[in-house]
Amino acid sequence: MANPWTGKGNPYTKQEVRDRLQKVVNQKKAIIAAGAGTGISAKFIEKGGADLIIIYNSGRFRMAGAGSTAGMMAYGDANAVAMEIGEFEVLPVVEEIPVICGVHGSDPRRRMWHFMSKVKDMGFSGVNNFPTHSIIDGHFRNVLEETGMGFEKEVEMVRLATRMDLFSIVYVAKPEEAIQMADAGADAIIAHVGTTVGGSIGVTGATVSMDGALERTQKIVDAVKKANHDTFFLAHGGPINTPEDVRYALDHVTGLHGFVGASSLERMGVEASLTNLTKEFKKLTL
């Protein structure tokens, strides 16, 4: 059922969101989840027919003109920002589509069970592990792991979400991380292959090739399927940016169900449309 008080829209249960996505897959359509950093983005992403809206703290930076990686930095309280966007911008304008809250699961200042109860009470239908330490590597990743702020905290958050009947759609960068998340009850696995290319603030050199991205995605899908989990699989990031890119990924990764676009949908749409619309206005003469 939908919202028990209004009869429509959020919050949905974990199974209700799963059923919605399974219906999309049964119709042989791709699942499309979209990041929304503003209410106006969410409103028109829903009108475009997306299946899920995910609120990331990075959406605020992205729509302010900064790179999405700003959401990984100490430029604000990630959990507070996501909750604020949800409460005051997205949830009030979204009519029916499930809305997912980006949760920084390794935040050491919060009792995660307490914070997650607020997420659920706010009317979110699920959680996503962002900011995620899965996309951090090297020495700094080792420091995070050894000082109690590692990926396992994000897994614990998802395990908690499962107990609280919240849908979970999670980022992973490696097959072993995907298995950890699936074991914790994650409903959808997003293979994160890096920051999105293109546009004014996308990466250029700091990305992988399309073949490399799809190879990593396939390994993540295969690892979870081998563990016999009933999971949805989505692609995200790196060179997978346009609808044509996603079409290519769906054709070349066995078991892939769809795509998660944040910069690809929200930022790219604004950059192109505002630029072109302004140019049309400036063609006017007296």
N, C-alpha and C positions, 0 to 999 in steps of 0.2 A: 504494500500500500504506500501511497505518497504521504505527505505531511498529514498527521492525524487531526490537526486543528483546522487546516485550510482545505484539505483534500487535494492539494496540488503542490508539487515541487518538493524541495528539500525539507527535512532530511530523509534520505532513503536508508534502508538497512543494507548490510553487506551483501546479502543474497539478492536483494532487489536490484542493486547496481550490477551484480554479476549477470542476472537474468536479462537486463537491458543490453549489456554488451554481447551476450550470447545470441540474442535475437539479431543483432547486427551481423555477427559472424554467420549465423544460419542463413541470412539473406545474401551471403557471399559479398558483403560490403566490408570495406576497411573501417576499423575503429579509428576515430580521430579525436584525440584529446588536445586541448588548447590551453596555453597559459594566458591568464588575464591579470594585468597589473592595474587596471582601472575599470570602473563600472561601465563606461562606454564601450570598452573592448569586449567585456563579458556580454553585454546586451546584444552586440551584433555578431559575436561568435556564435551565440545561441541561435540567432536568426539564420546564420549560415548552415546550421545543422550539425554542429559538433556534438560528440557523444558525451564528453566530459569537459568541465572547466577545472583547471588546477591553478591555485593561487600560490605563487612563489614570492618571497620577499624580493627576489631579483627583478620581478616585474616592475616594481616601483623605480628601481634604478634604470632598467631598460627603457621605460617610458619617460624617464627624465633625461635620456640621451646618453647614458653611460652603458658600458658593456655589462652583460649579464653576470660576469665574474665578480662584479661589485657585490653581488649577493652572497659571495663566499667570504667576503672580507669583514673586518670589524667596523663597518660604517653604520651600524644600527643593530637593533635587537631583531633578529630574523623572525622569531616566533611572534613577537608583538606586531611587527609590520604585516605579516601574513594575516593575523587575526584582524587587524585594523582594516585592511583592504576588504576582507570578507564581510565584516560587520557593517561598515559604512558605505561600501561601494558596490560590491558584487552581489552578495546575497539579497539586498533590497531590490535589485533590478532584474535578476534572473528569474524566469518564470517556472521552468520545469526541469531543466538539465541538472544532473547531479554536480555539486561543487565540492572539490577536494582541497583540503588545507595542506600547504607545505609546512612540515614540522621539522625543526632542527633537533633531532633526537638526542644529540650528544651535548646539548646545552646543560652544563653542570649546575646551573643556578635554579633549575626547576625540578620539582617532583613531577616526573613525566606523567604518572597516573592522574595527578591533579590537573595538569595542563590539558591532557587529552580529554578529560571530562568537560573542560571548558570548550574545547573544540567541538565536541559532540553537542553540547548544550547550545552552542551558537547556531547550530543547524547545518554544519558541514556533514556530508555523507561519507567522507573518507579522508585518508591521509596520504601524503607523499613525503618521502624522506629528502627534503631539501631545506637548507643547504646539506649536501651529502659529501662525506669524506671519501666516498668511493672514487671520486675523480681526482683526488689528491694522491700523488705518488712520491717516491724518493725519500730523502732524509726527513722532510717535514711530516710525511705520512707516518713514518716510524715513530717520530716524537709524539704525534697525536695518539697513536696506539699505545705507546708505553706510559703515557700520562693520563690514561683513563678517558680519552675523548675520541675513541676509535670507532670504526664501522660497526662493531658489535653493539654499541649503544643504539644505533639506528635499527638494528635487527630486533633489539629488545623493545623498541618503540612499536615496531610492526607486530610483534608478538602480543603486546598489550592491546593494540588496535583490534586484533583478531578476537581477543577475549571480550572487547567492548562492542563487538558487532559493527565495527567500522570497516568499510572497504579500504583496501590498501593497494596503491599503484606505486612501485618503487624503482629507483635508479640503482643500477649496478654497472660496474665496468669490467667485471671478470666472471667467469663461470662459477667459481667457488663462492663468490658473493651472491650470485643468483640462487644457488642451492640453499645457502643460509637463509635468504629471504623467503624462499618457497617453503622451507621447513618451518618457518615462523608463521606461515599462513598467508603470505602475500598473494593477492588475487591477480595482479598484473605485474609483469617484469618489463622494465624499460632498459634496453641496452644503450647505455650512454657512451658514445664514441668521441666525445669532445665538444668544445664550443662550436656553435654553428658558424659556418662560413657566410660571407656575403654582407651586403648592405654597408652602412657607414661605420659600424662598430663591430662587425663580425671579424673572425680571424682570417688570415690569409696563409701565412706559413705554418702556423701552429695548429695543423690539422693532419688527419690521416687521409690516404687515398680512398676512393669509393670501394675498391676491392678490399682494402684492409679493413674498412669499417664494416662491410658486410660479412667478412670472414669472422670478425670478432662477434658480431651479432649472432651469426649462425652457431658459434661455439657456446654462447650463452643459452640459446634456445635448446640446443641438443643436450646440454648438461642437465637442465631442469626436466626436460622430457624423459631423460634416462632415469631420473629419480621418480618418475611416474606421478608428477604433480599436475593437477588440473588448473593450468595457468594460462592467462592471456599474455601475448608477447608483442611488444611495440618497439619501434626503432626511434632513435633520437640523436640529433646533433651531428657535428662534423660536416661532411659533405652532403648529408641528406637534408636538403633544404626546401626544394620546390616540389610541387605535386608530381612532376616528372621524375624527380629523384626518388620519391616515395614509391612510385609505380615500379621503378627499376629495382628497388629494395624488395618489394613484395614479390617480384618475379624471380628473384635470385636467392632469397632466404626462405628455406622450407620451414613452415610452421609460424611464420610471422603474421600477426593479425592486424597490424595498423601502425600508427605513427603518433608521436607526441610533438607538437610544435609550440614553441614559446616565441623565440625570435622569429622563427619561420612564418608564423601567422600574425602575431600582434605587431612586432616591430617592422617587419618587411612590408606589411600591409599599409601601415601608417607612412613609412618613408616614401614609398612609391606613389601612393594616392595623394598625399599632401603636396609633394613636389609637382606632380603633373597637374593637379587642380589649380595650384597657384600660378603655374605657367600659363594655363588657359585664361585665368583672370588678367594676367599681365599682357596678354595679346590685345586687350581692349584698348581702343584709342578714343580720343576726344573728337 
